[in-house]
Amino acid sequence: MEQQLKDIISACDLAIQNEDFDRLINYYTQDAILVVKPGMIARGKEEIKKAFIAIANYFDHHIAPTQGEMILLESGDTVLVLYQTLLDSDKKDSEYAMERRATYVFRKNAQGQWLCAVDNSYGTDLIDV
């Protein structure tokens, strides 16, 4: 399961980098949420897609997320993923951290696929806002 989730997250990172947002949203549940930035949450696939388009614009269409260390906490069909997320971009004046300790929640659907239900690249830093 760990390798499967790493592969899914890597595929999402590649879709973000390539701005293939139609492919990206296939990795989300219908009711998923994305923390766009502290205080702003996108809900559902359409809002998430629009948010990723706005994020690409913010980073001048050059953002390359990669992942570092990962911890999985599994309970049945739900997994909490704690992940070191690193963002590379040509944009040097971002007000947002480029190294984060992300938290993701994945749920296994009826077909046995892991889909992201909560995408929070800011992790517990949201508490400090």
SVG drawing of the C-alpha trace seen along z (x, -y; Angstrom):
<svg xmlns="http://www.w3.org/2000/svg" viewBox="-19 -39 33 42">
<polyline fill="none" stroke="black" stroke-width="0.4" points="0.0,0.0 2.8,-2.4 4.3,-2.1 0.9,-2.4 0.2,-5.7 3.7,-7.0 3.0,-6.2 -0.3,-8.0 1.2,-11.1 4.0,-11.1 1.5,-10.9 -0.3,-13.9 2.9,-15.8 3.6,-15.1 0.1,-16.2 0.6,-19.5 3.9,-20.1 2.5,-19.4 -0.7,-21.3 -2.8,-18.2 -5.6,-19.1 -8.2,-16.9 -5.9,-13.9 -5.2,-15.3 -8.7,-15.5 -9.3,-11.8 -7.2,-11.1 -9.7,-13.0 -13.0,-11.9 -16.1,-13.7 -16.3,-15.4 -12.6,-16.1 -11.2,-19.3 -8.0,-21.1 -6.4,-23.7 -5.5,-26.3 -3.8,-28.5 -4.5,-29.3 -8.1,-30.5 -9.1,-29.2 -10.5,-25.8 -11.7,-24.3 -14.5,-21.8 -15.2,-19.1 -13.5,-18.3 -14.5,-21.4 -13.3,-23.9 -10.1,-21.9 -9.4,-22.0 -10.0,-25.8 -7.8,-26.2 -4.9,-24.3 -5.3,-26.5 -5.0,-29.6 -2.0,-28.0 -0.3,-27.5 -0.9,-31.1 0.4,-32.3 3.7,-30.3 4.0,-31.6 3.3,-28.1 6.4,-26.6 5.9,-24.6 7.4,-21.2 6.3,-19.4 8.4,-16.5 8.0,-14.4 10.5,-13.6 9.9,-11.5 6.5,-9.8 4.6,-8.3 1.3,-6.3 -1.4,-5.8 -3.9,-3.3 -7.3,-2.4 -9.4,-0.2 -10.3,-2.1 -8.7,-5.4 -5.1,-6.4 -3.6,-9.6 -0.4,-10.4 2.2,-12.7 4.6,-13.8 7.5,-16.2 6.5,-18.2 9.1,-20.3 8.1,-22.9 10.4,-24.1 9.5,-27.2 11.0,-30.0 8.9,-32.4 11.2,-33.6 8.9,-36.1 6.3,-33.6 4.8,-34.4 4.2,-30.7 6.7,-28.1 8.3,-26.0 9.0,-23.2 6.0,-21.9 4.9,-19.0 1.8,-18.0 -1.2,-16.0 -3.3,-14.0 -6.3,-11.7 -6.9,-9.0 -10.0,-6.7 -10.3,-3.5 -13.3,-3.5 -15.5,-0.5 -13.2,0.4 -10.2,0.6 -8.6,-2.7 -7.0,-5.1 -8.4,-8.6 -7.5,-11.8 -10.3,-13.2 -8.2,-15.9 -5.2,-17.6 -3.5,-19.9 0.0,-20.8 0.3,-23.2 -0.2,-20.4 -0.4,-21.6 1.1,-25.0 -2.6,-26.0 -2.8,-26.3 -0.2,-29.1 -2.2,-31.3"/>
</svg>
